[in-house]
Amino acid sequence: MKNIIYVLLLLTFLLSSCDTIDLIDGCKNPEKMELTESDERWITDSVQYFVNNNDTFRVRNLFVKPLYSDVKVNCKLPVLYKSSPITDEISDKNIVAYVNINKSPKETNIAYIFSKDTPDNLVVGVNQTMGIIDIENNRPIINAGAYFIYSEYLGNYTIRSREYTEVYKFTDLDESNVPEIDVSSIIVSPLGFLRIEFYDGEVWERIIIE
């Protein structure tokens, strides 16, 4: 009987503590953050086209339902929008890219991450962050965990006779032990990936099909 009373008292204390925390921070019903119209420019098309050695192939963009944080920031819940451009038309490139848009009251940024899985499974689940952009202030963010990434803002940039705006380039200065799948540099804009170069010399360049 004493144990039952103790458990009931403990539950009452925990519930009242949660209410007290909400009262202290003045945030009982936090607001879920949403992307602004300016942020949404960085959400790319569901299908993109690239050229490799004059061969055109498709890259499909898989979108994940927005994920909201459980941690309140200024009475708001930060949100993460994830997408994953993939292709099965290039047999010798077994990589997956992740494009994450993180929005919180403090900042809004977009990160470009590659997962390096080899066909023989010698290297599995190794993630390579190629670049992060502060899309509110239009500038690259230095990633302390990827000191070997060189970032630069190119502004207007032309690829295959087409000019793009708000263009960034990220270069990996630390070649991995698996160069056939390792990305050496990427060029991106609000339209998504514009150019991907691998350490083995292969290059994917974006084309816009009207």
PyMOL commands that place a pseudoatom at each C-alpha (Angstrom):
pseudoatom trace, name=CA, resn=MET, resi=1, chain=A, elem=C, hetatm=0, pos=[0.000, 0.000, 0.000]
pseudoatom trace, name=CA, resn=LYS, resi=2, chain=A, elem=C, hetatm=0, pos=[2.825, 2.357, 0.876]
pseudoatom trace, name=CA, resn=ASN, resi=3, chain=A, elem=C, hetatm=0, pos=[4.448, 1.638, -2.489]
pseudoatom trace, name=CA, resn=ILE, resi=4, chain=A, elem=C, hetatm=0, pos=[1.238, 2.539, -4.328]
pseudoatom trace, name=CA, resn=ILE, resi=5, chain=A, elem=C, hetatm=0, pos=[0.933, 5.813, -2.402]
pseudoatom trace, name=CA, resn=TYR, resi=6, chain=A, elem=C, hetatm=0, pos=[4.590, 6.603, -3.117]
pseudoatom trace, name=CA, resn=VAL, resi=7, chain=A, elem=C, hetatm=0, pos=[4.129, 6.026, -6.867]
pseudoatom trace, name=CA, resn=LEU, resi=8, chain=A, elem=C, hetatm=0, pos=[1.007, 8.208, -6.925]
pseudoatom trace, name=CA, resn=LEU, resi=9, chain=A, elem=C, hetatm=0, pos=[2.819, 10.997, -5.086]
pseudoatom trace, name=CA, resn=LEU, resi=10, chain=A, elem=C, hetatm=0, pos=[5.770, 10.722, -7.483]
pseudoatom trace, name=CA, resn=LEU, resi=11, chain=A, elem=C, hetatm=0, pos=[3.513, 10.951, -10.534]
pseudoatom trace, name=CA, resn=THR, resi=12, chain=A, elem=C, hetatm=0, pos=[1.708, 13.948, -9.035]
pseudoatom trace, name=CA, resn=PHE, resi=13, chain=A, elem=C, hetatm=0, pos=[5.051, 15.654, -8.405]
pseudoatom trace, name=CA, resn=LEU, resi=14, chain=A, elem=C, hetatm=0, pos=[6.303, 14.994, -11.939]
pseudoatom trace, name=CA, resn=LEU, resi=15, chain=A, elem=C, hetatm=0, pos=[3.103, 16.297, -13.544]
pseudoatom trace, name=CA, resn=SER, resi=16, chain=A, elem=C, hetatm=0, pos=[3.051, 19.389, -11.367]
pseudoatom trace, name=CA, resn=SER, resi=17, chain=A, elem=C, hetatm=0, pos=[6.750, 19.960, -12.151]
pseudoatom trace, name=CA, resn=CYS, resi=18, chain=A, elem=C, hetatm=0, pos=[6.004, 19.968, -15.881]
pseudoatom trace, name=CA, resn=ASP, resi=19, chain=A, elem=C, hetatm=0, pos=[3.208, 22.501, -15.326]
pseudoatom trace, name=CA, resn=THR, resi=20, chain=A, elem=C, hetatm=0, pos=[5.561, 24.585, -13.189]
pseudoatom trace, name=CA, resn=ILE, resi=21, chain=A, elem=C, hetatm=0, pos=[8.213, 24.580, -15.932]
pseudoatom trace, name=CA, resn=ASP, resi=22, chain=A, elem=C, hetatm=0, pos=[5.612, 25.717, -18.455]
pseudoatom trace, name=CA, resn=LEU, resi=23, chain=A, elem=C, hetatm=0, pos=[4.537, 28.491, -16.113]
pseudoatom trace, name=CA, resn=ILE, resi=24, chain=A, elem=C, hetatm=0, pos=[8.120, 29.580, -15.496]
pseudoatom trace, name=CA, resn=ASP, resi=25, chain=A, elem=C, hetatm=0, pos=[9.026, 29.867, -19.184]
pseudoatom trace, name=CA, resn=GLY, resi=26, chain=A, elem=C, hetatm=0, pos=[5.549, 31.192, -20.028]
pseudoatom trace, name=CA, resn=CYS, resi=27, chain=A, elem=C, hetatm=0, pos=[5.159, 28.596, -22.747]
pseudoatom trace, name=CA, resn=LYS, resi=28, chain=A, elem=C, hetatm=0, pos=[2.422, 26.032, -22.291]
pseudoatom trace, name=CA, resn=ASN, resi=29, chain=A, elem=C, hetatm=0, pos=[1.491, 25.858, -25.984]
pseudoatom trace, name=CA, resn=PRO, resi=30, chain=A, elem=C, hetatm=0, pos=[4.660, 26.342, -28.067]
pseudoatom trace, name=CA, resn=GLU, resi=31, chain=A, elem=C, hetatm=0, pos=[4.270, 27.397, -31.691]
pseudoatom trace, name=CA, resn=LYS, resi=32, chain=A, elem=C, hetatm=0, pos=[5.388, 25.007, -34.415]
pseudoatom trace, name=CA, resn=MET, resi=33, chain=A, elem=C, hetatm=0, pos=[7.783, 26.781, -36.741]
pseudoatom trace, name=CA, resn=GLU, resi=34, chain=A, elem=C, hetatm=0, pos=[7.172, 26.779, -40.494]
pseudoatom trace, name=CA, resn=LEU, resi=35, chain=A, elem=C, hetatm=0, pos=[9.348, 27.710, -43.436]
pseudoatom trace, name=CA, resn=THR, resi=36, chain=A, elem=C, hetatm=0, pos=[8.850, 31.183, -44.861]
pseudoatom trace, name=CA, resn=GLU, resi=37, chain=A, elem=C, hetatm=0, pos=[8.342, 31.821, -48.570]
pseudoatom trace, name=CA, resn=SER, resi=38, chain=A, elem=C, hetatm=0, pos=[12.009, 32.783, -48.792]
pseudoatom trace, name=CA, resn=ASP, resi=39, chain=A, elem=C, hetatm=0, pos=[13.049, 29.526, -47.082]
pseudoatom trace, name=CA, resn=GLU, resi=40, chain=A, elem=C, hetatm=0, pos=[10.886, 27.426, -49.394]
pseudoatom trace, name=CA, resn=ARG, resi=41, chain=A, elem=C, hetatm=0, pos=[12.925, 28.576, -52.396]
pseudoatom trace, name=CA, resn=TRP, resi=42, chain=A, elem=C, hetatm=0, pos=[15.528, 26.052, -51.216]
pseudoatom trace, name=CA, resn=ILE, resi=43, chain=A, elem=C, hetatm=0, pos=[13.126, 23.105, -51.493]
pseudoatom trace, name=CA, resn=THR, resi=44, chain=A, elem=C, hetatm=0, pos=[13.992, 21.609, -54.872]
pseudoatom trace, name=CA, resn=ASP, resi=45, chain=A, elem=C, hetatm=0, pos=[11.914, 19.877, -57.539]
pseudoatom trace, name=CA, resn=SER, resi=46, chain=A, elem=C, hetatm=0, pos=[10.954, 16.236, -57.081]
pseudoatom trace, name=CA, resn=VAL, resi=47, chain=A, elem=C, hetatm=0, pos=[12.877, 15.295, -60.244]
pseudoatom trace, name=CA, resn=GLN, resi=48, chain=A, elem=C, hetatm=0, pos=[16.127, 16.846, -61.464]
pseudoatom trace, name=CA, resn=TYR, resi=49, chain=A, elem=C, hetatm=0, pos=[18.243, 16.058, -64.505]
pseudoatom trace, name=CA, resn=PHE, resi=50, chain=A, elem=C, hetatm=0, pos=[22.016, 15.788, -64.772]
pseudoatom trace, name=CA, resn=VAL, resi=51, chain=A, elem=C, hetatm=0, pos=[24.553, 15.071, -67.491]
pseudoatom trace, name=CA, resn=ASN, resi=52, chain=A, elem=C, hetatm=0, pos=[27.518, 12.741, -67.098]
pseudoatom trace, name=CA, resn=ASN, resi=53, chain=A, elem=C, hetatm=0, pos=[29.763, 12.213, -70.147]
pseudoatom trace, name=CA, resn=ASN, resi=54, chain=A, elem=C, hetatm=0, pos=[26.953, 13.546, -72.363]
pseudoatom trace, name=CA, resn=ASP, resi=55, chain=A, elem=C, hetatm=0, pos=[24.505, 10.995, -70.929]
pseudoatom trace, name=CA, resn=THR, resi=56, chain=A, elem=C, hetatm=0, pos=[21.413, 12.449, -69.265]
pseudoatom trace, name=CA, resn=PHE, resi=57, chain=A, elem=C, hetatm=0, pos=[19.979, 10.812, -66.159]
pseudoatom trace, name=CA, resn=ARG, resi=58, chain=A, elem=C, hetatm=0, pos=[17.340, 11.593, -63.545]
pseudoatom trace, name=CA, resn=VAL, resi=59, chain=A, elem=C, hetatm=0, pos=[17.748, 12.252, -59.839]
pseudoatom trace, name=CA, resn=ARG, resi=60, chain=A, elem=C, hetatm=0, pos=[14.576, 11.799, -57.806]
pseudoatom trace, name=CA, resn=ASN, resi=61, chain=A, elem=C, hetatm=0, pos=[14.069, 13.822, -54.646]
pseudoatom trace, name=CA, resn=LEU, resi=62, chain=A, elem=C, hetatm=0, pos=[12.471, 11.919, -51.773]
pseudoatom trace, name=CA, resn=PHE, resi=63, chain=A, elem=C, hetatm=0, pos=[10.869, 14.190, -49.178]
pseudoatom trace, name=CA, resn=VAL, resi=64, chain=A, elem=C, hetatm=0, pos=[10.348, 13.332, -45.517]
pseudoatom trace, name=CA, resn=LYS, resi=65, chain=A, elem=C, hetatm=0, pos=[7.497, 14.676, -43.410]
pseudoatom trace, name=CA, resn=PRO, resi=66, chain=A, elem=C, hetatm=0, pos=[8.664, 17.727, -41.361]
pseudoatom trace, name=CA, resn=LEU, resi=67, chain=A, elem=C, hetatm=0, pos=[10.167, 16.697, -38.031]
pseudoatom trace, name=CA, resn=TYR, resi=68, chain=A, elem=C, hetatm=0, pos=[9.538, 18.927, -35.010]
pseudoatom trace, name=CA, resn=SER, resi=69, chain=A, elem=C, hetatm=0, pos=[11.888, 19.158, -32.060]
pseudoatom trace, name=CA, resn=ASP, resi=70, chain=A, elem=C, hetatm=0, pos=[10.674, 18.399, -28.546]
pseudoatom trace, name=CA, resn=VAL, resi=71, chain=A, elem=C, hetatm=0, pos=[12.900, 21.159, -27.178]
pseudoatom trace, name=CA, resn=LYS, resi=72, chain=A, elem=C, hetatm=0, pos=[11.270, 24.577, -27.023]
pseudoatom trace, name=CA, resn=VAL, resi=73, chain=A, elem=C, hetatm=0, pos=[13.263, 27.642, -28.072]
pseudoatom trace, name=CA, resn=ASN, resi=74, chain=A, elem=C, hetatm=0, pos=[11.651, 30.979, -27.247]
pseudoatom trace, name=CA, resn=CYS, resi=75, chain=A, elem=C, hetatm=0, pos=[8.277, 29.214, -26.976]
pseudoatom trace, name=CA, resn=LYS, resi=76, chain=A, elem=C, hetatm=0, pos=[8.671, 27.719, -30.461]
pseudoatom trace, name=CA, resn=LEU, resi=77, chain=A, elem=C, hetatm=0, pos=[9.394, 24.231, -31.724]
pseudoatom trace, name=CA, resn=PRO, resi=78, chain=A, elem=C, hetatm=0, pos=[12.233, 24.117, -34.297]
pseudoatom trace, name=CA, resn=VAL, resi=79, chain=A, elem=C, hetatm=0, pos=[11.522, 22.103, -37.443]
pseudoatom trace, name=CA, resn=LEU, resi=80, chain=A, elem=C, hetatm=0, pos=[13.641, 19.964, -39.758]
pseudoatom trace, name=CA, resn=TYR, resi=81, chain=A, elem=C, hetatm=0, pos=[12.768, 19.456, -43.436]
pseudoatom trace, name=CA, resn=LYS, resi=82, chain=A, elem=C, hetatm=0, pos=[14.624, 16.525, -44.991]
pseudoatom trace, name=CA, resn=SER, resi=83, chain=A, elem=C, hetatm=0, pos=[14.970, 15.409, -48.582]
pseudoatom trace, name=CA, resn=SER, resi=84, chain=A, elem=C, hetatm=0, pos=[17.130, 12.813, -50.244]
pseudoatom trace, name=CA, resn=PRO, resi=85, chain=A, elem=C, hetatm=0, pos=[18.137, 13.075, -53.920]
pseudoatom trace, name=CA, resn=ILE, resi=86, chain=A, elem=C, hetatm=0, pos=[18.801, 9.552, -55.232]
pseudoatom trace, name=CA, resn=THR, resi=87, chain=A, elem=C, hetatm=0, pos=[19.373, 7.850, -58.564]
pseudoatom trace, name=CA, resn=ASP, resi=88, chain=A, elem=C, hetatm=0, pos=[19.591, 4.249, -59.709]
pseudoatom trace, name=CA, resn=GLU, resi=89, chain=A, elem=C, hetatm=0, pos=[20.740, 5.170, -63.201]
pseudoatom trace, name=CA, resn=ILE, resi=90, chain=A, elem=C, hetatm=0, pos=[24.449, 5.379, -62.306]
pseudoatom trace, name=CA, resn=SER, resi=91, chain=A, elem=C, hetatm=0, pos=[25.388, 1.847, -61.295]
pseudoatom trace, name=CA, resn=ASP, resi=92, chain=A, elem=C, hetatm=0, pos=[28.905, 2.518, -60.021]
pseudoatom trace, name=CA, resn=LYS, resi=93, chain=A, elem=C, hetatm=0, pos=[27.900, 5.410, -57.719]
pseudoatom trace, name=CA, resn=ASN, resi=94, chain=A, elem=C, hetatm=0, pos=[26.281, 3.900, -54.653]
pseudoatom trace, name=CA, resn=ILE, resi=95, chain=A, elem=C, hetatm=0, pos=[25.828, 7.114, -52.671]
pseudoatom trace, name=CA, resn=VAL, resi=96, chain=A, elem=C, hetatm=0, pos=[22.919, 8.853, -51.018]
pseudoatom trace, name=CA, resn=ALA, resi=97, chain=A, elem=C, hetatm=0, pos=[22.691, 12.593, -50.462]
pseudoatom trace, name=CA, resn=TYR, resi=98, chain=A, elem=C, hetatm=0, pos=[20.710, 14.308, -47.717]
pseudoatom trace, name=CA, resn=VAL, resi=99, chain=A, elem=C, hetatm=0, pos=[19.567, 17.914, -47.854]
pseudoatom trace, name=CA, resn=ASN, resi=100, chain=A, elem=C, hetatm=0, pos=[18.368, 19.166, -44.470]
pseudoatom trace, name=CA, resn=ILE, resi=101, chain=A, elem=C, hetatm=0, pos=[16.712, 22.514, -43.807]
pseudoatom trace, name=CA, resn=ASN, resi=102, chain=A, elem=C, hetatm=0, pos=[16.802, 23.369, -40.102]
pseudoatom trace, name=CA, resn=LYS, resi=103, chain=A, elem=C, hetatm=0, pos=[14.675, 26.265, -38.848]
pseudoatom trace, name=CA, resn=SER, resi=104, chain=A, elem=C, hetatm=0, pos=[14.752, 27.602, -35.298]
pseudoatom trace, name=CA, resn=PRO, resi=105, chain=A, elem=C, hetatm=0, pos=[14.180, 31.049, -33.757]
pseudoatom trace, name=CA, resn=LYS, resi=106, chain=A, elem=C, hetatm=0, pos=[17.947, 31.532, -33.813]
pseudoatom trace, name=CA, resn=GLU, resi=107, chain=A, elem=C, hetatm=0, pos=[18.772, 30.545, -37.386]
pseudoatom trace, name=CA, resn=THR, resi=108, chain=A, elem=C, hetatm=0, pos=[17.684, 28.860, -40.597]
pseudoatom trace, name=CA, resn=ASN, resi=109, chain=A, elem=C, hetatm=0, pos=[20.264, 26.791, -42.427]
pseudoatom trace, name=CA, resn=ILE, resi=110, chain=A, elem=C, hetatm=0, pos=[20.548, 24.120, -45.078]
pseudoatom trace, name=CA, resn=ALA, resi=111, chain=A, elem=C, hetatm=0, pos=[23.070, 21.276, -44.884]
pseudoatom trace, name=CA, resn=TYR, resi=112, chain=A, elem=C, hetatm=0, pos=[24.332, 19.012, -47.675]
pseudoatom trace, name=CA, resn=ILE, resi=113, chain=A, elem=C, hetatm=0, pos=[25.380, 15.567, -46.461]
pseudoatom trace, name=CA, resn=PHE, resi=114, chain=A, elem=C, hetatm=0, pos=[26.556, 12.484, -48.366]
pseudoatom trace, name=CA, resn=SER, resi=115, chain=A, elem=C, hetatm=0, pos=[26.384, 8.909, -47.130]
pseudoatom trace, name=CA, resn=LYS, resi=116, chain=A, elem=C, hetatm=0, pos=[29.272, 6.882, -48.500]
pseudoatom trace, name=CA, resn=ASP, resi=117, chain=A, elem=C, hetatm=0, pos=[28.236, 3.236, -48.886]
pseudoatom trace, name=CA, resn=THR, resi=118, chain=A, elem=C, hetatm=0, pos=[30.386, 1.102, -51.155]
pseudoatom trace, name=CA, resn=PRO, resi=119, chain=A, elem=C, hetatm=0, pos=[28.854, -1.635, -53.371]
pseudoatom trace, name=CA, resn=ASP, resi=120, chain=A, elem=C, hetatm=0, pos=[30.910, -4.298, -51.534]
pseudoatom trace, name=CA, resn=ASN, resi=121, chain=A, elem=C, hetatm=0, pos=[29.815, -2.888, -48.150]
pseudoatom trace, name=CA, resn=LEU, resi=122, chain=A, elem=C, hetatm=0, pos=[33.391, -2.338, -47.006]
pseudoatom trace, name=CA, resn=VAL, resi=123, chain=A, elem=C, hetatm=0, pos=[32.388, 1.134, -45.873]
pseudoatom trace, name=CA, resn=VAL, resi=124, chain=A, elem=C, hetatm=0, pos=[28.827, 1.544, -44.627]
pseudoatom trace, name=CA, resn=GLY, resi=125, chain=A, elem=C, hetatm=0, pos=[27.006, 4.556, -43.243]
pseudoatom trace, name=CA, resn=VAL, resi=126, chain=A, elem=C, hetatm=0, pos=[29.913, 6.988, -43.297]
pseudoatom trace, name=CA, resn=ASN, resi=127, chain=A, elem=C, hetatm=0, pos=[28.471, 10.487, -43.555]
pseudoatom trace, name=CA, resn=GLN, resi=128, chain=A, elem=C, hetatm=0, pos=[30.321, 13.364, -45.164]
pseudoatom trace, name=CA, resn=THR, resi=129, chain=A, elem=C, hetatm=0, pos=[28.994, 16.876, -44.536]
pseudoatom trace, name=CA, resn=MET, resi=130, chain=A, elem=C, hetatm=0, pos=[29.904, 18.901, -47.607]
pseudoatom trace, name=CA, resn=GLY, resi=131, chain=A, elem=C, hetatm=0, pos=[28.518, 22.280, -46.631]
pseudoatom trace, name=CA, resn=ILE, resi=132, chain=A, elem=C, hetatm=0, pos=[26.104, 24.351, -44.555]
pseudoatom trace, name=CA, resn=ILE, resi=133, chain=A, elem=C, hetatm=0, pos=[24.493, 27.637, -45.638]
pseudoatom trace, name=CA, resn=ASP, resi=134, chain=A, elem=C, hetatm=0, pos=[22.848, 30.258, -43.450]
pseudoatom trace, name=CA, resn=ILE, resi=135, chain=A, elem=C, hetatm=0, pos=[19.961, 30.991, -45.823]
pseudoatom trace, name=CA, resn=GLU, resi=136, chain=A, elem=C, hetatm=0, pos=[18.677, 33.932, -43.790]
pseudoatom trace, name=CA, resn=ASN, resi=137, chain=A, elem=C, hetatm=0, pos=[21.949, 35.840, -44.027]
pseudoatom trace, name=CA, resn=ASN, resi=138, chain=A, elem=C, hetatm=0, pos=[23.076, 34.314, -47.330]
pseudoatom trace, name=CA, resn=ARG, resi=139, chain=A, elem=C, hetatm=0, pos=[26.459, 33.029, -46.206]
pseudoatom trace, name=CA, resn=PRO, resi=140, chain=A, elem=C, hetatm=0, pos=[28.227, 29.692, -45.691]
pseudoatom trace, name=CA, resn=ILE, resi=141, chain=A, elem=C, hetatm=0, pos=[28.610, 28.419, -42.134]
pseudoatom trace, name=CA, resn=ILE, resi=142, chain=A, elem=C, hetatm=0, pos=[31.916, 27.023, -40.919]
pseudoatom trace, name=CA, resn=ASN, resi=143, chain=A, elem=C, hetatm=0, pos=[31.363, 23.499, -39.629]
pseudoatom trace, name=CA, resn=ALA, resi=144, chain=A, elem=C, hetatm=0, pos=[33.736, 22.842, -36.737]
pseudoatom trace, name=CA, resn=GLY, resi=145, chain=A, elem=C, hetatm=0, pos=[33.496, 19.114, -37.372]
pseudoatom trace, name=CA, resn=ALA, resi=146, chain=A, elem=C, hetatm=0, pos=[34.530, 19.464, -41.026]
pseudoatom trace, name=CA, resn=TYR, resi=147, chain=A, elem=C, hetatm=0, pos=[37.547, 21.757, -40.962]
pseudoatom trace, name=CA, resn=PHE, resi=148, chain=A, elem=C, hetatm=0, pos=[38.702, 20.274, -44.281]
pseudoatom trace, name=CA, resn=ILE, resi=149, chain=A, elem=C, hetatm=0, pos=[35.747, 21.739, -46.216]
pseudoatom trace, name=CA, resn=TYR, resi=150, chain=A, elem=C, hetatm=0, pos=[36.526, 24.955, -48.102]
pseudoatom trace, name=CA, resn=SER, resi=151, chain=A, elem=C, hetatm=0, pos=[33.436, 27.064, -48.789]
pseudoatom trace, name=CA, resn=GLU, resi=152, chain=A, elem=C, hetatm=0, pos=[32.937, 30.035, -51.077]
pseudoatom trace, name=CA, resn=TYR, resi=153, chain=A, elem=C, hetatm=0, pos=[30.047, 32.136, -52.331]
pseudoatom trace, name=CA, resn=LEU, resi=154, chain=A, elem=C, hetatm=0, pos=[30.156, 32.404, -56.126]
pseudoatom trace, name=CA, resn=GLY, resi=155, chain=A, elem=C, hetatm=0, pos=[27.108, 34.654, -56.635]
pseudoatom trace, name=CA, resn=ASN, resi=156, chain=A, elem=C, hetatm=0, pos=[26.110, 34.264, -60.287]
pseudoatom trace, name=CA, resn=TYR, resi=157, chain=A, elem=C, hetatm=0, pos=[27.623, 31.217, -61.943]
pseudoatom trace, name=CA, resn=THR, resi=158, chain=A, elem=C, hetatm=0, pos=[27.241, 29.609, -65.382]
pseudoatom trace, name=CA, resn=ILE, resi=159, chain=A, elem=C, hetatm=0, pos=[27.021, 25.858, -66.013]
pseudoatom trace, name=CA, resn=ARG, resi=160, chain=A, elem=C, hetatm=0, pos=[26.405, 24.502, -69.510]
pseudoatom trace, name=CA, resn=SER, resi=161, chain=A, elem=C, hetatm=0, pos=[25.534, 27.949, -70.849]
pseudoatom trace, name=CA, resn=ARG, resi=162, chain=A, elem=C, hetatm=0, pos=[22.914, 28.572, -68.168]
pseudoatom trace, name=CA, resn=GLU, resi=163, chain=A, elem=C, hetatm=0, pos=[23.445, 31.216, -65.486]
pseudoatom trace, name=CA, resn=TYR, resi=164, chain=A, elem=C, hetatm=0, pos=[22.377, 30.527, -61.905]
pseudoatom trace, name=CA, resn=THR, resi=165, chain=A, elem=C, hetatm=0, pos=[22.121, 32.925, -58.979]
pseudoatom trace, name=CA, resn=GLU, resi=166, chain=A, elem=C, hetatm=0, pos=[22.964, 32.612, -55.265]
pseudoatom trace, name=CA, resn=VAL, resi=167, chain=A, elem=C, hetatm=0, pos=[25.518, 29.924, -55.999]
pseudoatom trace, name=CA, resn=TYR, resi=168, chain=A, elem=C, hetatm=0, pos=[27.848, 28.318, -53.433]
pseudoatom trace, name=CA, resn=LYS, resi=169, chain=A, elem=C, hetatm=0, pos=[30.765, 25.949, -53.861]
pseudoatom trace, name=CA, resn=PHE, resi=170, chain=A, elem=C, hetatm=0, pos=[32.052, 23.522, -51.235]
pseudoatom trace, name=CA, resn=THR, resi=171, chain=A, elem=C, hetatm=0, pos=[35.320, 21.638, -51.715]
pseudoatom trace, name=CA, resn=ASP, resi=172, chain=A, elem=C, hetatm=0, pos=[36.541, 18.661, -49.698]
pseudoatom trace, name=CA, resn=LEU, resi=173, chain=A, elem=C, hetatm=0, pos=[40.286, 19.058, -49.156]
pseudoatom trace, name=CA, resn=ASP, resi=174, chain=A, elem=C, hetatm=0, pos=[40.684, 15.672, -47.441]
pseudoatom trace, name=CA, resn=GLU, resi=175, chain=A, elem=C, hetatm=0, pos=[40.456, 12.774, -49.901]
pseudoatom trace, name=CA, resn=SER, resi=176, chain=A, elem=C, hetatm=0, pos=[39.085, 9.582, -48.341]
pseudoatom trace, name=CA, resn=ASN, resi=177, chain=A, elem=C, hetatm=0, pos=[40.257, 6.016, -48.738]
pseudoatom trace, name=CA, resn=VAL, resi=178, chain=A, elem=C, hetatm=0, pos=[37.343, 5.292, -51.080]
pseudoatom trace, name=CA, resn=PRO, resi=179, chain=A, elem=C, hetatm=0, pos=[37.819, 7.825, -53.897]
pseudoatom trace, name=CA, resn=GLU, resi=180, chain=A, elem=C, hetatm=0, pos=[35.462, 6.111, -56.339]
pseudoatom trace, name=CA, resn=ILE, resi=181, chain=A, elem=C, hetatm=0, pos=[32.477, 7.205, -54.230]
pseudoatom trace, name=CA, resn=ASP, resi=182, chain=A, elem=C, hetatm=0, pos=[33.965, 10.226, -52.464]
pseudoatom trace, name=CA, resn=VAL, resi=183, chain=A, elem=C, hetatm=0, pos=[32.638, 13.642, -53.451]
pseudoatom trace, name=CA, resn=SER, resi=184, chain=A, elem=C, hetatm=0, pos=[35.394, 16.192, -53.910]
pseudoatom trace, name=CA, resn=SER, resi=185, chain=A, elem=C, hetatm=0, pos=[33.213, 19.259, -54.513]
pseudoatom trace, name=CA, resn=ILE, resi=186, chain=A, elem=C, hetatm=0, pos=[29.623, 20.396, -54.944]
pseudoatom trace, name=CA, resn=ILE, resi=187, chain=A, elem=C, hetatm=0, pos=[28.072, 23.529, -56.415]
pseudoatom trace, name=CA, resn=VAL, resi=188, chain=A, elem=C, hetatm=0, pos=[24.585, 24.374, -55.148]
pseudoatom trace, name=CA, resn=SER, resi=189, chain=A, elem=C, hetatm=0, pos=[21.921, 27.076, -55.319]
pseudoatom trace, name=CA, resn=PRO, resi=190, chain=A, elem=C, hetatm=0, pos=[18.264, 27.365, -54.239]
pseudoatom trace, name=CA, resn=LEU, resi=191, chain=A, elem=C, hetatm=0, pos=[17.526, 25.090, -57.231]
pseudoatom trace, name=CA, resn=GLY, resi=192, chain=A, elem=C, hetatm=0, pos=[19.515, 22.308, -55.573]
pseudoatom trace, name=CA, resn=PHE, resi=193, chain=A, elem=C, hetatm=0, pos=[22.692, 20.587, -56.756]
pseudoatom trace, name=CA, resn=LEU, resi=194, chain=A, elem=C, hetatm=0, pos=[24.187, 22.186, -59.864]
pseudoatom trace, name=CA, resn=ARG, resi=195, chain=A, elem=C, hetatm=0, pos=[27.431, 20.252, -60.079]
pseudoatom trace, name=CA, resn=ILE, resi=196, chain=A, elem=C, hetatm=0, pos=[28.878, 17.239, -58.225]
pseudoatom trace, name=CA, resn=GLU, resi=197, chain=A, elem=C, hetatm=0, pos=[32.496, 16.216, -58.767]
pseudoatom trace, name=CA, resn=PHE, resi=198, chain=A, elem=C, hetatm=0, pos=[34.022, 12.984, -57.502]
pseudoatom trace, name=CA, resn=TYR, resi=199, chain=A, elem=C, hetatm=0, pos=[37.642, 12.240, -56.671]
pseudoatom trace, name=CA, resn=ASP, resi=200, chain=A, elem=C, hetatm=0, pos=[37.820, 9.706, -59.492]
pseudoatom trace, name=CA, resn=GLY, resi=201, chain=A, elem=C, hetatm=0, pos=[37.176, 12.534, -61.980]
pseudoatom trace, name=CA, resn=GLU, resi=202, chain=A, elem=C, hetatm=0, pos=[33.509, 11.837, -62.695]
pseudoatom trace, name=CA, resn=VAL, resi=203, chain=A, elem=C, hetatm=0, pos=[31.348, 14.966, -62.913]
pseudoatom trace, name=CA, resn=TRP, resi=204, chain=A, elem=C, hetatm=0, pos=[27.564, 15.403, -62.773]
pseudoatom trace, name=CA, resn=GLU, resi=205, chain=A, elem=C, hetatm=0, pos=[26.243, 18.719, -64.129]
pseudoatom trace, name=CA, resn=ARG, resi=206, chain=A, elem=C, hetatm=0, pos=[22.689, 19.944, -63.767]
pseudoatom trace, name=CA, resn=ILE, resi=207, chain=A, elem=C, hetatm=0, pos=[20.550, 20.694, -66.793]
pseudoatom trace, name=CA, resn=ILE, resi=208, chain=A, elem=C, hetatm=0, pos=[17.142, 22.359, -66.729]
pseudoatom trace, name=CA, resn=ILE, resi=209, chain=A, elem=C, hetatm=0, pos=[14.543, 20.704, -68.966]
pseudoatom trace, name=CA, resn=GLU, resi=210, chain=A, elem=C, hetatm=0, pos=[11.848, 23.262, -69.715]
for i in range(1, 210): cmd.bond("trace and resi %d" % i, "trace and resi %d" % (i + 1))
show_as sticks, trace
zoom trace
